[in-house]
Amino acid sequence: MRQTEQGVERELVGREPLAEERALWGRALVVAQSAYAPYSGFRVGAIIRGSEGREATGVNVESAASPAGLCAERAALGAYVTAGGRDVVAVAVASPSGDAAPCGVCLQALSEFGDPLIVAQVAGEVRVFRLTELLRVPFRRSATAEP
């Protein structure tokens, strides 16, 4: 699959979603209806699934002070960790506006909890990626001095 953006064409990897992955993405699309996006109108929903089957949802929350907004993926991650989750195996991200995939900040935050599958709509198609396909070199704790 090829995507062209600002005159740059790039090859997108990823694969077709399995029925269960597509269903997870569909549920994230429903969750997106609860997003608070009065400024952009771009509503996003996310569902995080852990290895033990635990799930958490989140939506984007915009703010008049735009840097203070919160992405759906990190909102879901916060709920997941609050409920005791640690091992993330899948993340579904969806928007009724169309294409939606995790930003770099969200990918970095998710990388703390494994190399989950990311189910997102890219170039008009729902696709499945490994986090490390989208964020090739995440910053790791090992790069910092040990406390």
Summary of the structure (lengths in Angstrom):
residues: 147
radius of gyration: 15.1
end to end distance: 44.5
largest distance: 45.8
contacts: 450
relative contact order: 0.19
helix: 31%
strand: 31%
